[in-house]
Structure formats: structure tokens, C-alpha cells
Amino acid sequence: FNTEETSVSAKLEKRFSEHFSILATLFTYSLPRNFNIISSTSVNATQEYRLGGSGIELLWDQRDNIFNPLKGWFISESFDYYSPYLASHSDVNFIVSKARFNYYYHLGKEAVFALSLGYDHLWGLESDSRIPENKRLTLGGRSSLRALPENFLRFDEESVAEERAMLARFEYRMPLFMGWGMASFFEAGEVSVLRDRVLEERSTGLRTGAGFGLRYKTPVGPLSVDWAYNLNARQGEDDYQISLSIGAF
């Protein structure tokens, strides 16, 4: 499906120290429209939602550089709550929790080993809660599993009521010359449906990918070109993906 969304939000950030801060979403209001939905029961359908919510994110950051980290670590934990009490549609009532842990081990000069672990959990708070498709947990693409297309691992059935996503990424980065560098990486992740009003629990299974890429150092993070190989490609899937991005986890 395709999505278009109009949204407005008010946020407040409080920095308690050099390394610890809290970002509070006081209120967010959006009008997502999911169209050209193709499923077993509908073709070219359209779904419209009204979403109102609030949230909070806690961040503890010990990295030496937020754009090109060579050492240190950071932990983030966020919660977002959407409810009819906050102007959402009457049957939209759910929470999304996302946790991240990144660690950087400096190997000398500008070589670094980077580790990123993620755990996301989404659950409806009532038996008939609807969770919009564009808020579901997904994996795939430049910011998660580079061996799969963007948001490739997902579940779009309307009856989904609770989901979990887990992700692990490992990357070795080393300098070459004149701002250029290279990287090799391995990634693994899985999306699971833990509760469904109609179907049983199910999972994408653990999906893995590995590859290498080139890096060019810029003031706002490395410009990256990556080749990622799908280590357990299934029928109809491509063996590899090539991606272009800026920044690093």
C-alpha cells in the first residue's frame, strides 16, 4: 500500500546533563491515509485514520561524536501512546515501545567495531483495538536489514493486535585514504505477531544478511554505498540489495 499523512506535534526537550536528555511529545495529531491496499479480501482499498497521542523518549549518550562515533555507547527508550482520549479514532488504542543499544569499540586510528541491538513492541490495549498499517512494526532497508527491501518484513492483516521486532547489527569500519573508508557488516532480525483476533501467532523467522560497502566522511556522517547479500533468500526474493544512504548507526 501507499501512505500519505498530514501531522502536527508539539515537543519539549530537557537536557539534564551532557549525556542524559528526555524528549517529550506533548501532543501529536495526524491524519494518515493508506491507499492502493491489496490483500486477500480487498483490492485497491483505502483506509483513513485519525491519530492523536503523546510520547516520551529517554536518551543516555556517551558517544564521542554523534555523526562519526569512534568510541562510546548510547541507550534510548521511547514510548508512544495513541488513544481516543487523545483525539484518536474511537477504536484506535495502542502503545509502541522502542529500545536501542549501540556500542562502539575503537580499534585504532579511525577503525571501529560497531554493534546495534533493537527491540520494539507494539500492542493494542483493548480486544478490538485497530492498529493502522503505517504504524506497524517492520524491518528491511537501509536502517535495519540492508539485504531486504525497505519495510519488507511486515504483517498488514487488520486483525493484528500485538507485535514484536528484534534486530541485531554488527559493522566493522576502517579508513582507506582522503576521507574514504570501507565497511563490512552482518545483520539479523525478526518480526512476530504475538496476538491476533482472527489468526494464530506467526513470525517472519530469523532473517540474516551480510555485505560490504564504501564510506566517504562528511561533517554530518558518512556517505555510504552498501552491497548486502540475503543469506537465506526465499522464493521470489532478490539475492542482494544495493543501497545509498548518509549517516551511520
Residue, then its C-alpha position, 0 to 999 in steps of 0.5 A: f500500500n501507499t501512505e500519505e499523512t498530514s501531522v502536527s506535534a508539539k515537543l519539549e526537550k530537557r537536557f539534564s546533563e551532557h549525556f542524559s536528555i528526555l524528549a517529550t511529545l506533548f501532543t501529536y495529531s495526524l491524519p494518515r491515509n493508506f491507499n492502493i491496499i491489496s490483500s486477500t479480501s480487498v483490492n485497491a482499498t483505502q483506509e483513513y485514520r485519525l491519530g492523536g497521542s503523546g510520547i516520551e523518549l529517554l536518551w543516555d549518550q556517551r558517544d564521542n561524536i554523534f555523526n562519526p562515533l569512534k568510541g562510546w555507547f548510547i541507550s534510548e527508550s521511547f514510548d508512544y501512546y495513541s488513544p481516543y482520549l487523545a483525539s484518536h479514532s474511537d477504536v484506535n488504542f495502542i502503545v509502541s515501545k522502542a529500545r536501542f543499544n549501540y556500542y562502539y569499540h575503537l580499534g585504532k586510528e579511525a577503525v571501529f567495531a560497531l554493534s546495534l541491538g533493537y527491540d520494539h513492541l507494539w500492542g493494542l490495549e483493548s480486544d478490538s483495538r485497530i492498529p493502522e498499517n503505517k504504524r506497524l512494526t517492520l524491518g528491511g532497508r537501509s536502517s535495519l536489514r540492508a539485504l531486504p527491501e525497505n519495510f519488507l518484513r511486515f504483517d498488514e492483516e487488520s486483525v493484528a493486535e500485538e507485535r514484536a521486532m528484534l534486530a541485531r547489527f554488527e559493522y566493522r569500519m576502517p579508513l582507506f585514504m582522503g576521507w574514504g573508508m570501507a565497511s563490512f557488516f552482518e545483520a539479523g532480525e525478526v518480526s512476530v505477531l504475538r496476538d491476533r483476533v482472527l489468526e494464530e501467532r506467526s513470525t517472519g523467522l530469523r532473517t540474516g544478511a551480510g555485505f560490504g560497502l564504501r564510506y566517504k566522511t562528511p561533517v554530518g556522517p558518512l556517505s555510504v554505498d552498501w552491497a548486502y547479500n540475503l543469506n537465506a533468500r526465499q522464493g521470489e526474493d532478490d539475492y542482494q540489495i544495493s543501497l545509498s544512504i548518509g549517516a551511520f548507526 
